[in-house]
């Protein structure tokens, strides 16, 4: 199996994001790998003053990525010997990896299938792991100390949580939200949910305490984000809807009638921006004013950049001089897209996140990260 084929299989598993919440509460030791130096190749993006560089991650296939405290970035990955890992790049630093014991029983040597990662309200990082191929069918949610946030659980390490009343499978997205809690989307059934099983939004405190899920529409679990008013917005790709949940738990569905909903974020303009199989969409915080903007690729993840635009990834590639490479997209708040290829030498662009000065994206099929600096 080629590297690109393996990476596509892992990305597919990440999109399924089949995870359940299994709580144990024990600290997990961290193992560091030798740091890799940043690549020297830098290029200007078309029509902007930004520059793209690449950071090699030898033997590590990064997938999902999130901005951490102090300008750091964190990403879930598959490392040497197919071990699940979490990588950190401190501001101005080189990659460091944490891997020892992160995967749950039954997944050793099975790529780990680590899913989305997000900065929590405690300034630590939270991420999910797929349920497969665990014989128990139970996925997990972890918290890993950023070294800045107060974890309350001792020195830096990863904590694995277990839900007291059973498993929590099919987690689709995770984010920090109102009330200082971590929120995630899920399906309500345990394993192999029947058709029409309602999607739910669950939450937990940063030291445990999982709440019962709040039902949404019959759907598949999708990405979730918090807007500026403390409302949660989450995708329901199975029913082609976007739902808004107030801090009081009131859920309102917004039909968008667009297939292949993938990711959602709050834009620099305060609107909600989302990706689908055929377009990038925009909707107001009141749930009105839906607009769809066609783009020449299939967009994956999206984030608000420090330049006042939105940036998105795509698995679509370009071929120049007989060589295939990835692409990165930028779209203005007016809905004008630009595709960027210069400076991107790797394949498998998927995860994307922004700090106050940069946009980072993964090139998982080529063992590297891309960086747009402004």
C-alpha positions as CSV (number, residue, x, y, z in Angstrom):
1,X,0.0,0.0,0.0
2,X,1.4,3.4,-1.0
3,X,2.0,6.2,1.6
4,X,-0.7,8.3,0.0
5,X,-3.2,5.3,0.1
6,X,-2.4,4.6,3.7
7,X,-2.9,8.3,4.6
8,X,-6.2,8.4,2.7
9,X,-7.4,5.4,4.7
10,X,-6.4,7.1,8.0
11,X,-8.1,10.3,7.0
12,X,-11.3,8.3,6.2
13,X,-11.1,6.8,9.7
14,X,-10.7,10.3,11.2
15,X,-13.7,11.5,9.3
16,X,-15.7,8.7,10.8
17,X,-14.4,9.8,14.2
18,X,-16.0,6.8,15.9
19,X,-15.1,7.4,19.5
20,X,-16.7,6.9,22.9
21,X,-15.9,8.4,26.2
22,X,-14.1,6.0,28.5
23,X,-12.9,7.5,31.8
24,X,-10.0,6.2,33.8
25,X,-8.4,9.3,35.3
26,X,-4.8,8.0,35.4
27,X,-1.8,10.1,34.3
28,X,0.1,8.8,31.2
29,X,3.8,9.3,30.7
30,X,5.2,11.3,27.8
31,X,8.0,10.3,25.4
32,X,9.8,12.8,23.3
33,X,11.3,12.2,19.9
34,X,14.3,14.1,18.5
35,X,13.3,17.5,17.1
36,X,13.3,18.2,13.4
37,X,14.5,21.4,11.9
38,X,12.2,23.7,9.9
39,X,12.5,23.4,6.2
40,X,14.2,26.3,4.4
41,X,11.9,26.4,1.4
42,X,9.7,29.5,1.6
43,X,7.5,31.0,-1.1
44,X,5.1,33.9,-1.3
45,X,1.5,33.1,-1.8
46,X,-0.1,34.5,-4.9
47,X,-1.6,38.0,-4.4
48,X,-0.6,38.4,-0.8
49,X,2.3,39.4,1.5
50,X,2.2,36.1,3.3
51,X,4.8,33.4,3.0
52,X,4.6,29.6,3.0
53,X,7.2,27.4,4.6
54,X,7.2,23.7,5.5
55,X,8.3,21.9,8.6
56,X,9.4,18.2,8.1
57,X,8.0,15.6,10.5
58,X,10.1,12.5,9.6
59,X,8.2,9.3,10.1
60,X,5.1,11.2,11.4
61,X,1.9,11.6,9.5
62,X,0.0,14.5,10.9
63,X,-3.8,14.8,10.5
64,X,-5.8,17.1,12.8
65,X,-4.2,20.3,14.2
66,X,-5.2,23.0,16.7
67,X,-3.7,26.2,18.1
68,X,-2.5,26.0,21.7
69,X,-1.6,28.6,24.2
70,X,1.4,31.0,23.7
71,X,1.5,30.6,19.9
72,X,2.0,26.8,20.0
73,X,0.3,24.3,17.7
74,X,-0.7,20.7,18.6
75,X,-1.6,17.9,16.2
76,X,-2.7,14.3,16.3
77,X,-0.6,11.9,14.2
78,X,0.6,8.4,13.4
79,X,4.3,8.0,14.1
80,X,6.9,5.2,13.7
81,X,5.6,1.7,14.1
82,X,2.1,3.0,13.6
83,X,1.9,4.4,17.1
84,X,-0.6,7.1,17.9
85,X,1.0,10.4,18.9
86,X,0.3,14.0,19.7
87,X,2.8,16.5,18.4
88,X,3.6,20.0,19.8
89,X,5.5,22.8,18.1
90,X,6.1,25.6,20.6
91,X,6.2,29.1,19.2
92,X,9.5,29.4,17.4
93,X,10.5,25.8,18.3
94,X,10.7,22.4,16.8
95,X,8.4,19.4,17.0
96,X,8.2,17.3,20.2
97,X,6.0,14.1,20.4
98,X,4.1,12.5,23.2
99,X,3.1,8.9,22.5
100,X,3.7,6.5,25.4
101,X,0.5,4.8,26.3
102,X,-1.9,7.2,24.5
103,X,-3.7,4.5,22.6
104,X,-6.3,2.4,24.4
105,X,-6.2,-1.3,24.9
106,X,-6.9,-3.2,21.7
107,X,-5.5,-0.5,19.4
108,X,-1.8,-1.0,19.9
109,X,-0.2,-1.1,16.5
110,X,-3.4,-0.2,14.7
111,X,-2.6,3.4,13.9
112,X,-4.5,4.8,16.9
113,X,-7.0,6.6,14.8
114,X,-6.7,9.8,16.8
115,X,-9.3,12.3,15.8
116,X,-10.0,16.0,16.2
117,X,-8.0,18.1,18.7
118,X,-9.0,21.4,20.3
119,X,-7.9,23.9,22.9
120,X,-10.1,23.5,26.0
121,X,-11.3,26.2,28.5
122,X,-8.5,25.1,30.8
123,X,-5.8,26.0,28.3
124,X,-5.0,22.3,27.8
125,X,-5.5,20.3,24.7
126,X,-8.4,17.8,24.2
127,X,-8.6,15.1,21.6
128,X,-10.5,12.0,20.6
129,X,-9.6,8.5,19.6
130,X,-11.7,6.2,17.4
131,X,-13.5,3.2,18.8
132,X,-12.1,0.8,16.2
133,X,-10.7,-1.8,16.5
134,X,-11.3,-2.1,20.2
135,X,-13.3,-5.3,21.0
136,X,-15.3,-3.2,23.5
137,X,-16.2,-0.7,20.8
138,X,-15.4,2.1,23.1
139,X,-13.6,5.2,22.0
140,X,-12.0,7.7,24.3
141,X,-11.5,11.4,25.0
142,X,-8.1,12.6,26.3
143,X,-6.8,15.7,27.9
144,X,-3.1,16.4,27.5
145,X,-1.4,19.2,29.5
146,X,-0.1,22.1,27.5
147,X,2.3,23.0,30.3
148,X,0.4,26.3,30.6
149,X,-3.0,25.3,31.7
150,X,-3.8,24.2,35.2
151,X,-4.8,20.6,34.8
152,X,-5.2,20.0,38.6
153,X,-4.0,16.4,38.0
154,X,-0.4,16.7,38.7
155,X,2.5,17.2,36.2
156,X,2.3,17.4,32.5
157,X,0.7,14.3,31.0
158,X,-2.3,12.9,29.3
159,X,-5.5,11.9,31.2
160,X,-8.0,9.4,29.7
161,X,-11.6,9.8,30.8
162,X,-14.2,7.1,31.3
163,X,-17.9,7.6,31.3
164,X,-19.4,6.0,34.4
165,X,-22.7,4.9,32.7
166,X,-21.3,3.2,29.6
167,X,-19.5,4.0,26.4
168,X,-19.9,7.0,24.2
169,X,-19.2,6.0,20.6
170,X,-19.1,8.0,17.3
171,X,-17.7,11.3,18.6
172,X,-17.6,13.7,15.6
173,X,-16.1,16.9,16.9
174,X,-14.8,18.5,20.1
175,X,-14.5,22.1,21.3
176,X,-14.2,24.3,24.4
177,X,-17.6,25.9,25.2
178,X,-19.7,27.8,27.6
179,X,-19.5,27.2,31.4
180,X,-15.9,26.2,31.2
181,X,-16.7,22.8,29.8
182,X,-15.7,20.7,26.8
183,X,-18.4,19.8,24.3
184,X,-18.6,17.1,21.7
185,X,-21.0,15.6,19.2
186,X,-22.0,12.0,19.3
187,X,-24.7,9.5,18.2
188,X,-27.0,8.3,21.0
189,X,-26.8,4.6,20.3
190,X,-23.9,2.6,21.7
191,X,-22.5,0.5,18.8
192,X,-23.7,0.5,15.2
193,X,-26.6,3.0,15.8
194,X,-29.8,2.3,13.9
195,X,-30.9,4.5,11.1
196,X,-32.5,7.7,12.7
197,X,-30.6,7.5,16.0
198,X,-30.5,11.1,17.2
199,X,-27.3,13.0,17.3
200,X,-26.5,14.5,20.7
201,X,-24.2,17.2,22.1
202,X,-22.5,16.0,25.2
203,X,-20.2,17.9,27.6
204,X,-17.9,17.3,30.5
205,X,-16.1,19.4,33.0
206,X,-12.3,19.7,32.7
207,X,-11.9,17.3,35.6
208,X,-14.6,14.9,34.5
209,X,-18.4,14.9,35.1
210,X,-20.0,13.9,31.8
211,X,-23.5,15.2,31.3
212,X,-26.3,13.4,29.5
213,X,-26.4,14.3,25.8
214,X,-28.8,16.9,24.4
215,X,-30.6,15.4,21.4
216,X,-30.3,17.0,17.9
217,X,-31.6,15.7,14.6
218,X,-31.3,12.2,13.3
219,X,-27.9,12.4,11.7
220,X,-24.2,11.6,11.9
221,X,-21.9,13.4,14.5
222,X,-20.2,16.4,12.9
223,X,-17.8,19.2,13.7
224,X,-18.7,21.7,16.5
225,X,-17.6,25.3,17.3
226,X,-18.6,28.1,19.7
227,X,-19.7,31.5,18.4
228,X,-19.0,34.9,20.1
229,X,-22.3,34.8,22.0
230,X,-21.5,31.4,23.6
231,X,-23.8,29.4,21.3
232,X,-22.6,26.1,20.0
233,X,-23.0,25.3,16.3
234,X,-22.6,21.8,15.0
235,X,-22.9,20.0,11.7
236,X,-25.4,17.2,11.0
237,X,-24.2,15.8,7.7
238,X,-26.7,12.9,7.7
239,X,-29.6,15.3,7.6
240,X,-27.9,18.2,5.7
241,X,-28.5,20.6,8.6
242,X,-26.6,22.9,10.9
243,X,-27.8,23.2,14.4
244,X,-27.4,25.9,17.0
245,X,-27.5,25.2,20.7
246,X,-27.8,28.0,23.2
247,X,-26.0,28.0,26.6
248,X,-29.4,27.0,28.0
249,X,-29.5,23.9,25.8
250,X,-32.1,25.0,23.3
251,X,-31.4,23.4,19.9
252,X,-32.5,25.0,16.6
253,X,-32.0,23.3,13.3
254,X,-31.0,25.3,10.2
255,X,-31.6,23.3,6.9
256,X,-28.8,24.0,4.4
257,X,-29.6,21.2,1.9
258,X,-25.9,20.7,1.1
259,X,-24.3,17.3,1.0
260,X,-21.0,16.4,2.6
261,X,-20.9,18.8,5.5
262,X,-17.3,18.7,6.9
263,X,-16.2,21.5,9.1
264,X,-17.4,24.8,10.7
265,X,-15.7,27.8,12.3
266,X,-16.4,31.4,13.3
267,X,-15.1,33.8,10.7
268,X,-13.4,37.2,11.3
269,X,-16.8,38.8,10.4
270,X,-18.5,36.9,13.3
271,X,-20.5,34.7,10.8
272,X,-20.4,31.0,10.8
273,X,-18.4,29.5,7.9
274,X,-18.6,25.8,6.9
275,X,-17.3,23.5,4.2
276,X,-19.3,20.9,2.2
277,X,-18.6,18.6,-0.7
278,X,-19.3,21.3,-3.3
279,X,-19.0,24.8,-1.7
280,X,-18.1,26.9,1.3
281,X,-21.1,28.3,3.1
282,X,-21.7,31.3,5.3
283,X,-24.6,31.8,7.8
284,X,-25.3,34.6,10.3
285,X,-25.3,34.0,14.1
286,X,-29.1,34.4,14.0
287,X,-29.3,31.4,11.6
288,X,-30.3,33.5,8.6
289,X,-28.7,34.8,5.4
290,X,-27.3,31.5,4.2
291,X,-24.9,31.9,1.2
292,X,-23.0,29.2,-0.7
293,X,-19.8,30.1,-2.5
294,X,-18.6,27.6,-5.1
295,X,-14.9,26.7,-5.0
296,X,-12.9,24.7,-7.6
297,X,-12.0,21.9,-5.1
298,X,-13.6,19.8,-2.4
299,X,-12.8,21.7,0.8
300,X,-12.1,19.9,4.0
301,X,-11.3,21.9,7.2
302,X,-11.5,25.7,7.6
303,X,-10.2,28.3,10.0
304,X,-10.2,32.1,10.4
305,X,-6.8,33.5,9.7
306,X,-5.0,36.4,11.4
307,X,-5.2,38.3,8.1
308,X,-9.0,38.7,8.2
309,X,-9.7,35.9,5.7
310,X,-10.6,32.3,6.0
311,X,-8.3,29.5,5.0
312,X,-9.2,25.9,4.1
313,X,-7.6,22.6,3.1
314,X,-8.4,20.2,0.3
315,X,-7.2,16.7,-0.6
316,X,-7.4,17.8,-4.3
317,X,-3.9,18.0,-5.9
318,X,-2.2,19.7,-8.7
319,X,0.5,18.4,-11.1
320,X,3.3,20.7,-12.2
321,X,6.2,19.5,-14.3
322,X,5.0,15.9,-13.8
323,X,5.1,16.3,-10.0
324,X,2.0,16.1,-7.8
325,X,1.5,18.4,-4.8
326,X,-1.2,19.7,-2.5
327,X,-3.2,22.9,-2.4
328,X,-4.4,25.4,0.1
329,X,-7.4,27.7,-0.2
330,X,-8.2,31.2,1.0
331,X,-11.6,32.8,0.8
332,X,-12.4,36.4,1.8
333,X,-15.4,37.3,3.9
334,X,-17.0,38.5,0.7
335,X,-16.8,35.0,-0.6
336,X,-14.0,35.4,-3.2
337,X,-11.7,32.2,-3.2
338,X,-8.1,31.9,-4.1
339,X,-6.2,28.6,-4.5
340,X,-2.5,28.5,-3.4
341,X,0.0,26.0,-4.6
342,X,3.4,27.8,-4.5
343,X,5.5,26.7,-1.6
344,X,3.5,23.5,-1.0
345,X,5.5,20.4,-1.9
346,X,3.6,17.7,0.1
347,X,0.4,15.8,-0.2
348,X,-2.5,15.2,2.1
349,X,-3.4,18.7,3.3
350,X,-6.3,18.2,5.8
351,X,-6.1,19.7,9.3
352,X,-5.8,23.5,9.6
353,X,-5.5,26.0,12.5
354,X,-4.5,29.6,13.1
355,X,-2.4,31.4,15.7
356,X,-2.2,35.2,16.0
357,X,0.4,35.4,13.3
358,X,0.3,32.1,11.3
359,X,-1.9,29.5,9.6
360,X,-0.7,25.9,10.1
361,X,-1.9,23.0,8.0
362,X,-1.0,19.3,7.8
363,X,0.5,17.5,4.9
364,X,0.0,14.0,6.3
365,X,0.8,12.0,3.2
366,X,4.3,13.6,3.0
367,X,5.3,13.8,6.7
368,X,5.3,17.5,7.0
369,X,3.4,20.6,8.1
370,X,2.8,23.7,6.1
371,X,3.0,27.2,7.6
372,X,1.6,30.5,6.3
373,X,3.2,33.4,8.0
374,X,2.0,37.0,7.8
